[in-house]
């Protein structure tokens, strides 16, 4: 029986490990890298579920 995913809810919390008083915003390339990694991991999970 095929698995059909109609909706995916993704929640991400990113915490900077900067000391107090440091900037709490990441540079754009870091945010893009995080998003890219998350998407790759989600796609890998979907691929594994489809193979079952």
PDB file of N, H, CA, C and O in Angstrom:
ATOM      1  N   UNK A   1       0.842  -1.172   0.000  1.00  0.00           N
ATOM      2  CA  UNK A   1       0.000   0.000   0.000  1.00  0.00           C
ATOM      3  C   UNK A   1       0.895   1.246   0.000  1.00  0.00           C
ATOM      4  O   UNK A   1       1.731   1.398   0.890  1.00  0.00           O
ATOM      5  N   UNK A   2       0.736   2.111  -0.954  1.00  0.00           N
ATOM      6  H   UNK A   2       0.056   1.988  -1.677  1.00  0.00           H
ATOM      7  CA  UNK A   2       1.591   3.301  -1.027  1.00  0.00           C
ATOM      8  C   UNK A   2       1.284   4.306   0.079  1.00  0.00           C
ATOM      9  O   UNK A   2       0.154   4.419   0.553  1.00  0.00           O
ATOM     10  N   UNK A   3       2.307   5.015   0.464  1.00  0.00           N
ATOM     11  H   UNK A   3       3.225   4.922   0.079  1.00  0.00           H
ATOM     12  CA  UNK A   3       2.184   6.057   1.480  1.00  0.00           C
ATOM     13  C   UNK A   3       2.082   7.397   0.770  1.00  0.00           C
ATOM     14  O   UNK A   3       2.985   7.779   0.025  1.00  0.00           O
ATOM     15  N   UNK A   4       0.997   8.105   0.996  1.00  0.00           N
ATOM     16  H   UNK A   4       0.264   7.794   1.601  1.00  0.00           H
ATOM     17  CA  UNK A   4       0.778   9.408   0.364  1.00  0.00           C
ATOM     18  C   UNK A   4       0.812  10.476   1.442  1.00  0.00           C
ATOM     19  O   UNK A   4       0.010  10.459   2.375  1.00  0.00           O
ATOM     20  N   UNK A   5       1.749  11.407   1.305  1.00  0.00           N
ATOM     21  H   UNK A   5       2.401  11.421   0.547  1.00  0.00           H
ATOM     22  CA  UNK A   5       1.865  12.505   2.255  1.00  0.00           C
ATOM     23  C   UNK A   5       1.223  13.729   1.620  1.00  0.00           C
ATOM     24  O   UNK A   5       1.694  14.233   0.601  1.00  0.00           O
ATOM     25  N   UNK A   6       0.148  14.199   2.230  1.00  0.00           N
ATOM     26  H   UNK A   6      -0.235  13.790   3.058  1.00  0.00           H
ATOM     27  CA  UNK A   6      -0.554  15.346   1.687  1.00  0.00           C
ATOM     28  C   UNK A   6      -0.109  16.646   2.330  1.00  0.00           C
ATOM     29  O   UNK A   6      -0.257  17.717   1.743  1.00  0.00           O
ATOM     30  N   UNK A   7       0.434  16.554   3.535  1.00  0.00           N
ATOM     31  H   UNK A   7       0.554  15.683   4.012  1.00  0.00           H
ATOM     32  CA  UNK A   7       0.843  17.762   4.232  1.00  0.00           C
ATOM     33  C   UNK A   7       1.990  17.429   5.178  1.00  0.00           C
ATOM     34  O   UNK A   7       1.960  16.406   5.862  1.00  0.00           O
ATOM     35  N   UNK A   8       2.998  18.292   5.214  1.00  0.00           N
ATOM     36  H   UNK A   8       3.022  19.123   4.658  1.00  0.00           H
ATOM     37  CA  UNK A   8       4.120  18.121   6.125  1.00  0.00           C
ATOM     38  C   UNK A   8       4.254  19.401   6.942  1.00  0.00           C
ATOM     39  O   UNK A   8       4.316  20.501   6.394  1.00  0.00           O
ATOM     40  N   UNK A   9       4.298  19.239   8.239  1.00  0.00           N
ATOM     41  H   UNK A   9       4.247  18.345   8.685  1.00  0.00           H
ATOM     42  CA  UNK A   9       4.506  20.385   9.134  1.00  0.00           C
ATOM     43  C   UNK A   9       5.915  20.270   9.704  1.00  0.00           C
ATOM     44  O   UNK A   9       6.244  19.287  10.368  1.00  0.00           O
ATOM     45  N   UNK A  10       6.736  21.268   9.445  1.00  0.00           N
ATOM     46  H   UNK A  10       6.469  22.066   8.905  1.00  0.00           H
ATOM     47  CA  UNK A  10       8.115  21.262   9.906  1.00  0.00           C
ATOM     48  C   UNK A  10       8.308  22.411  10.877  1.00  0.00           C
ATOM     49  O   UNK A  10       7.993  23.563  10.576  1.00  0.00           O
ATOM     50  N   UNK A  11       8.829  22.077  12.042  1.00  0.00           N
ATOM     51  H   UNK A  11       9.085  21.142  12.287  1.00  0.00           H
ATOM     52  CA  UNK A  11       9.106  23.084  13.059  1.00  0.00           C
ATOM     53  C   UNK A  11      10.591  23.036  13.373  1.00  0.00           C
ATOM     54  O   UNK A  11      11.128  21.968  13.668  1.00  0.00           O
ATOM     55  N   UNK A  12      11.256  24.175  13.314  1.00  0.00           N
ATOM     56  H   UNK A  12      10.820  25.043  13.075  1.00  0.00           H
ATOM     57  CA  UNK A  12      12.694  24.239  13.545  1.00  0.00           C
ATOM     58  C   UNK A  12      12.985  25.330  14.550  1.00  0.00           C
ATOM     59  O   UNK A  12      12.439  26.431  14.467  1.00  0.00           O
ATOM     60  N   UNK A  13      13.852  25.017  15.503  1.00  0.00           N
ATOM     61  H   UNK A  13      14.295  24.123  15.570  1.00  0.00           H
ATOM     62  CA  UNK A  13      14.328  26.014  16.448  1.00  0.00           C
ATOM     63  C   UNK A  13      15.842  26.062  16.342  1.00  0.00           C
ATOM     64  O   UNK A  13      16.517  25.052  16.540  1.00  0.00           O
ATOM     65  N   UNK A  14      16.372  27.229  16.032  1.00  0.00           N
ATOM     66  H   UNK A  14      15.823  28.050  15.872  1.00  0.00           H
ATOM     67  CA  UNK A  14      17.813  27.399  15.901  1.00  0.00           C
ATOM     68  C   UNK A  14      18.276  28.305  17.021  1.00  0.00           C
ATOM     69  O   UNK A  14      17.800  29.432  17.161  1.00  0.00           O
ATOM     70  N   UNK A  15      19.206  27.809  17.818  1.00  0.00           N
ATOM     71  H   UNK A  15      19.592  26.894  17.704  1.00  0.00           H
ATOM     72  CA  UNK A  15      19.723  28.595  18.930  1.00  0.00           C
ATOM     73  C   UNK A  15      21.182  28.923  18.680  1.00  0.00           C
ATOM     74  O   UNK A  15      21.987  28.035  18.401  1.00  0.00           O
ATOM     75  N   UNK A  16      21.521  30.201  18.781  1.00  0.00           N
ATOM     76  H   UNK A  16      20.867  30.923  19.008  1.00  0.00           H
ATOM     77  CA  UNK A  16      22.912  30.609  18.662  1.00  0.00           C
ATOM     78  C   UNK A  16      23.611  30.329  19.979  1.00  0.00           C
ATOM     79  O   UNK A  16      23.028  30.509  21.048  1.00  0.00           O
ATOM     80  N   UNK A  17      24.826  29.899  19.905  1.00  0.00           N
ATOM     81  H   UNK A  17      25.300  29.752  19.036  1.00  0.00           H
ATOM     82  CA  UNK A  17      25.610  29.639  21.104  1.00  0.00           C
ATOM     83  C   UNK A  17      26.550  30.806  21.388  1.00  0.00           C
ATOM     84  O   UNK A  17      27.648  30.617  21.912  1.00  0.00           O
ATOM     85  N   UNK A  18      26.112  32.009  21.039  1.00  0.00           N
ATOM     86  H   UNK A  18      25.220  32.163  20.613  1.00  0.00           H
ATOM     87  CA  UNK A  18      26.914  33.205  21.275  1.00  0.00           C
ATOM     88  C   UNK A  18      26.838  33.587  22.745  1.00  0.00           C
ATOM     89  O   UNK A  18      25.805  33.384  23.383  1.00  0.00           O
ATOM     90  N   UNK A  19      27.912  34.134  23.288  1.00  0.00           N
ATOM     91  H   UNK A  19      28.751  34.299  22.770  1.00  0.00           H
ATOM     92  CA  UNK A  19      27.854  34.616  24.670  1.00  0.00           C
ATOM     93  C   UNK A  19      26.915  35.815  24.793  1.00  0.00           C
ATOM     94  O   UNK A  19      26.562  36.435  23.789  1.00  0.00           O
ATOM     95  N   UNK A  20      26.512  36.140  26.016  1.00  0.00           N
ATOM     96  H   UNK A  20      26.799  35.636  26.832  1.00  0.00           H
ATOM     97  CA  UNK A  20      25.598  37.266  26.254  1.00  0.00           C
ATOM     98  C   UNK A  20      26.172  38.528  25.640  1.00  0.00           C
ATOM     99  O   UNK A  20      27.373  38.782  25.734  1.00  0.00           O
ATOM    100  N   UNK A  21      25.322  39.314  25.016  1.00  0.00           N
ATOM    101  H   UNK A  21      24.346  39.108  24.939  1.00  0.00           H
ATOM    102  CA  UNK A  21      25.758  40.556  24.393  1.00  0.00           C
ATOM    103  C   UNK A  21      26.156  40.373  22.940  1.00  0.00           C
ATOM    104  O   UNK A  21      26.411  41.353  22.240  1.00  0.00           O
ATOM    105  N   UNK A  22      26.211  39.141  22.481  1.00  0.00           N
ATOM    106  H   UNK A  22      26.003  38.345  23.049  1.00  0.00           H
ATOM    107  CA  UNK A  22      26.573  38.882  21.094  1.00  0.00           C
ATOM    108  C   UNK A  22      25.381  39.058  20.192  1.00  0.00           C
ATOM    109  O   UNK A  22      24.247  39.153  20.662  1.00  0.00           O
ATOM    110  N   UNK A  23      25.624  39.102  18.919  1.00  0.00           N
ATOM    111  H   UNK A  23      26.545  39.026  18.537  1.00  0.00           H
ATOM    112  CA  UNK A  23      24.543  39.235  17.951  1.00  0.00           C
ATOM    113  C   UNK A  23      23.767  37.934  17.885  1.00  0.00           C
ATOM    114  O   UNK A  23      24.362  36.857  17.858  1.00  0.00           O
ATOM    115  N   UNK A  24      22.448  38.022  17.860  1.00  0.00           N
ATOM    116  H   UNK A  24      21.965  38.898  17.882  1.00  0.00           H
ATOM    117  CA  UNK A  24      21.630  36.809  17.830  1.00  0.00           C
ATOM    118  C   UNK A  24      21.163  36.460  16.423  1.00  0.00           C
ATOM    119  O   UNK A  24      20.430  35.487  16.246  1.00  0.00           O
ATOM    120  N   UNK A  25      21.567  37.229  15.426  1.00  0.00           N
ATOM    121  H   UNK A  25      22.162  38.019  15.570  1.00  0.00           H
ATOM    122  CA  UNK A  25      21.154  36.924  14.058  1.00  0.00           C
ATOM    123  C   UNK A  25      22.292  36.257  13.317  1.00  0.00           C
ATOM    124  O   UNK A  25      23.448  36.670  13.416  1.00  0.00           O
ATOM    125  N   UNK A  26      21.945  35.211  12.567  1.00  0.00           N
ATOM    126  H   UNK A  26      21.006  34.876  12.487  1.00  0.00           H
ATOM    127  CA  UNK A  26      22.939  34.510  11.764  1.00  0.00           C
ATOM    128  C   UNK A  26      23.042  35.188  10.412  1.00  0.00           C
ATOM    129  O   UNK A  26      22.091  35.826   9.959  1.00  0.00           O
ATOM    130  N   UNK A  27      24.185  35.055   9.769  1.00  0.00           N
ATOM    131  H   UNK A  27      24.958  34.537  10.137  1.00  0.00           H
ATOM    132  CA  UNK A  27      24.306  35.667   8.450  1.00  0.00           C
ATOM    133  C   UNK A  27      23.465  34.883   7.456  1.00  0.00           C
ATOM    134  O   UNK A  27      23.172  33.713   7.700  1.00  0.00           O
ATOM    135  N   UNK A  28      23.067  35.490   6.340  1.00  0.00           N
ATOM    136  H   UNK A  28      23.305  36.440   6.141  1.00  0.00           H
ATOM    137  CA  UNK A  28      22.147  34.835   5.397  1.00  0.00           C
ATOM    138  C   UNK A  28      22.659  33.501   4.867  1.00  0.00           C
ATOM    139  O   UNK A  28      21.868  32.576   4.687  1.00  0.00           O
ATOM    140  N   UNK A  29      23.955  33.376   4.613  1.00  0.00           N
ATOM    141  H   UNK A  29      24.598  34.128   4.759  1.00  0.00           H
ATOM    142  CA  UNK A  29      24.449  32.115   4.070  1.00  0.00           C
ATOM    143  C   UNK A  29      24.278  30.988   5.077  1.00  0.00           C
ATOM    144  O   UNK A  29      24.008  29.851   4.690  1.00  0.00           O
ATOM    145  N   UNK A  30      24.431  31.283   6.354  1.00  0.00           N
ATOM    146  H   UNK A  30      24.650  32.207   6.669  1.00  0.00           H
ATOM    147  CA  UNK A  30      24.244  30.258   7.378  1.00  0.00           C
ATOM    148  C   UNK A  30      22.779  29.822   7.431  1.00  0.00           C
ATOM    149  O   UNK A  30      22.497  28.628   7.532  1.00  0.00           O
ATOM    150  N   UNK A  31      21.859  30.759   7.364  1.00  0.00           N
ATOM    151  H   UNK A  31      22.088  31.729   7.282  1.00  0.00           H
ATOM    152  CA  UNK A  31      20.433  30.418   7.364  1.00  0.00           C
ATOM    153  C   UNK A  31      20.089  29.583   6.140  1.00  0.00           C
ATOM    154  O   UNK A  31      19.340  28.611   6.240  1.00  0.00           O
ATOM    155  N   UNK A  32      20.629  29.956   4.990  1.00  0.00           N
ATOM    156  H   UNK A  32      21.237  30.745   4.909  1.00  0.00           H
ATOM    157  CA  UNK A  32      20.367  29.196   3.768  1.00  0.00           C
ATOM    158  C   UNK A  32      20.926  27.782   3.873  1.00  0.00           C
ATOM    159  O   UNK A  32      20.303  26.829   3.406  1.00  0.00           O
ATOM    160  N   UNK A  33      22.097  27.645   4.484  1.00  0.00           N
ATOM    161  H   UNK A  33      22.603  28.419   4.864  1.00  0.00           H
ATOM    162  CA  UNK A  33      22.686  26.322   4.659  1.00  0.00           C
ATOM    163  C   UNK A  33      21.837  25.464   5.589  1.00  0.00           C
ATOM    164  O   UNK A  33      21.669  24.268   5.351  1.00  0.00           O
ATOM    165  N   UNK A  34      21.306  26.064   6.639  1.00  0.00           N
ATOM    166  H   UNK A  34      21.443  27.036   6.832  1.00  0.00           H
ATOM    167  CA  UNK A  34      20.447  25.333   7.573  1.00  0.00           C
ATOM    168  C   UNK A  34      19.182  24.869   6.865  1.00  0.00           C
ATOM    169  O   UNK A  34      18.771  23.718   7.011  1.00  0.00           O
ATOM    170  N   UNK A  35      18.572  25.752   6.108  1.00  0.00           N
ATOM    171  H   UNK A  35      18.906  26.687   5.989  1.00  0.00           H
ATOM    172  CA  UNK A  35      17.352  25.400   5.375  1.00  0.00           C
ATOM    173  C   UNK A  35      17.645  24.298   4.371  1.00  0.00           C
ATOM    174  O   UNK A  35      16.869  23.350   4.245  1.00  0.00           O
ATOM    175  N   UNK A  36      18.756  24.413   3.656  1.00  0.00           N
ATOM    176  H   UNK A  36      19.386  25.182   3.759  1.00  0.00           H
ATOM    177  CA  UNK A  36      19.126  23.403   2.664  1.00  0.00           C
ATOM    178  C   UNK A  36      19.308  22.047   3.333  1.00  0.00           C
ATOM    179  O   UNK A  36      18.828  21.036   2.821  1.00  0.00           O
ATOM    180  N   UNK A  37      19.997  22.014   4.472  1.00  0.00           N
ATOM    181  H   UNK A  37      20.388  22.835   4.888  1.00  0.00           H
ATOM    182  CA  UNK A  37      20.219  20.762   5.191  1.00  0.00           C
ATOM    183  C   UNK A  37      18.901  20.164   5.674  1.00  0.00           C
ATOM    184  O   UNK A  37      18.703  18.952   5.589  1.00  0.00           O
ATOM    185  N   UNK A  38      17.999  21.004   6.180  1.00  0.00           N
ATOM    186  H   UNK A  38      18.160  21.988   6.249  1.00  0.00           H
ATOM    187  CA  UNK A  38      16.685  20.524   6.632  1.00  0.00           C
ATOM    188  C   UNK A  38      15.895  19.913   5.487  1.00  0.00           C
ATOM    189  O   UNK A  38      15.305  18.843   5.636  1.00  0.00           O
ATOM    190  N   UNK A  39      15.883  20.583   4.356  1.00  0.00           N
ATOM    191  H   UNK A  39      16.363  21.452   4.235  1.00  0.00           H
ATOM    192  CA  UNK A  39      15.154  20.071   3.191  1.00  0.00           C
ATOM    193  C   UNK A  39      15.748  18.741   2.738  1.00  0.00           C
ATOM    194  O   UNK A  39      15.011  17.812   2.406  1.00  0.00           O
ATOM    195  N   UNK A  40      17.081  18.645   2.724  1.00  0.00           N
ATOM    196  H   UNK A  40      17.680  19.399   2.994  1.00  0.00           H
ATOM    197  CA  UNK A  40      17.717  17.397   2.313  1.00  0.00           C
ATOM    198  C   UNK A  40      17.349  16.251   3.256  1.00  0.00           C
ATOM    199  O   UNK A  40      17.094  15.133   2.808  1.00  0.00           O
ATOM    200  N   UNK A  41      17.322  16.529   4.562  1.00  0.00           N
ATOM    201  H   UNK A  41      17.529  17.437   4.926  1.00  0.00           H
ATOM    202  CA  UNK A  41      16.971  15.487   5.518  1.00  0.00           C
ATOM    203  C   UNK A  41      15.518  15.064   5.392  1.00  0.00           C
ATOM    204  O   UNK A  41      15.213  13.875   5.483  1.00  0.00           O
ATOM    205  N   UNK A  42      14.614  16.019   5.183  1.00  0.00           N
ATOM    206  H   UNK A  42      14.862  16.985   5.109  1.00  0.00           H
ATOM    207  CA  UNK A  42      13.196  15.695   4.996  1.00  0.00           C
ATOM    208  C   UNK A  42      13.010  14.859   3.734  1.00  0.00           C
ATOM    209  O   UNK A  42      12.260  13.883   3.737  1.00  0.00           O
ATOM    210  N   UNK A  43      13.690  15.242   2.659  1.00  0.00           N
ATOM    211  H   UNK A  43      14.299  16.035   2.656  1.00  0.00           H
ATOM    212  CA  UNK A  43      13.564  14.480   1.412  1.00  0.00           C
ATOM    213  C   UNK A  43      14.114  13.064   1.585  1.00  0.00           C
ATOM    214  O   UNK A  43      13.565  12.121   1.013  1.00  0.00           O
ATOM    215  N   UNK A  44      15.180  12.897   2.356  1.00  0.00           N
ATOM    216  H   UNK A  44      15.625  13.663   2.820  1.00  0.00           H
ATOM    217  CA  UNK A  44      15.742  11.578   2.608  1.00  0.00           C
ATOM    218  C   UNK A  44      14.753  10.719   3.398  1.00  0.00           C
ATOM    219  O   UNK A  44      14.596   9.533   3.108  1.00  0.00           O
ATOM    220  N   UNK A  45      14.093  11.302   4.381  1.00  0.00           N
ATOM    221  H   UNK A  45      14.220  12.265   4.617  1.00  0.00           H
ATOM    222  CA  UNK A  45      13.100  10.571   5.169  1.00  0.00           C
ATOM    223  C   UNK A  45      11.935  10.149   4.290  1.00  0.00           C
ATOM    224  O   UNK A  45      11.463   9.016   4.387  1.00  0.00           O
ATOM    225  N   UNK A  46      11.469  11.046   3.437  1.00  0.00           N
ATOM    226  H   UNK A  46      11.852  11.966   3.359  1.00  0.00           H
ATOM    227  CA  UNK A  46      10.371  10.707   2.520  1.00  0.00           C
ATOM    228  C   UNK A  46      10.792   9.597   1.582  1.00  0.00           C
ATOM    229  O   UNK A  46      10.017   8.679   1.313  1.00  0.00           O
ATOM    230  N   UNK A  47      12.007   9.671   1.084  1.00  0.00           N
ATOM    231  H   UNK A  47      12.636  10.417   1.302  1.00  0.00           H
ATOM    232  CA  UNK A  47      12.523   8.631   0.179  1.00  0.00           C
ATOM    233  C   UNK A  47      12.551   7.278   0.883  1.00  0.00           C
ATOM    234  O   UNK A  47      12.154   6.267   0.303  1.00  0.00           O
ATOM    235  N   UNK A  48      13.020   7.256   2.134  1.00  0.00           N
ATOM    236  H   UNK A  48      13.343   8.078   2.605  1.00  0.00           H
ATOM    237  CA  UNK A  48      13.088   6.000   2.894  1.00  0.00           C
ATOM    238  C   UNK A  48      11.696   5.436   3.137  1.00  0.00           C
ATOM    239  O   UNK A  48      11.493   4.225   3.049  1.00  0.00           O
ATOM    240  N   UNK A  49      10.730   6.311   3.443  1.00  0.00           N
ATOM    241  H   UNK A  49      10.895   7.295   3.515  1.00  0.00           H
ATOM    242  CA  UNK A  49       9.360   5.841   3.677  1.00  0.00           C
ATOM    243  C   UNK A  49       8.737   5.299   2.395  1.00  0.00           C
ATOM    244  O   UNK A  49       7.962   4.343   2.435  1.00  0.00           O
ATOM    245  N   UNK A  50       9.072   5.901   1.269  1.00  0.00           N
ATOM    246  H   UNK A  50       9.702   6.677   1.237  1.00  0.00           H
ATOM    247  CA  UNK A  50       8.527   5.434  -0.010  1.00  0.00           C
ATOM    248  C   UNK A  50       9.111   4.075  -0.415  1.00  0.00           C
ATOM    249  O   UNK A  50       8.469   3.310  -1.134  1.00  0.00           O
ATOM    250  N   UNK A  51      10.318   3.783   0.044  1.00  0.00           N
ATOM    251  H   UNK A  51      10.840   4.405   0.629  1.00  0.00           H
ATOM    252  CA  UNK A  51      10.956   2.520  -0.299  1.00  0.00           C
ATOM    253  C   UNK A  51      10.374   1.347   0.493  1.00  0.00           C
ATOM    254  O   UNK A  51      10.556   0.197   0.094  1.00  0.00           O
ATOM    255  N   UNK A  52       9.685   1.606   1.592  1.00  0.00           N
ATOM    256  H   UNK A  52       9.537   2.541   1.915  1.00  0.00           H
ATOM    257  CA  UNK A  52       9.138   0.527   2.431  1.00  0.00           C
ATOM    258  C   UNK A  52       7.989  -0.167   1.791  1.00  0.00           C
ATOM    259  O   UNK A  52       7.426  -1.094   2.373  1.00  0.00           O
TER     260      UNK A  52
END
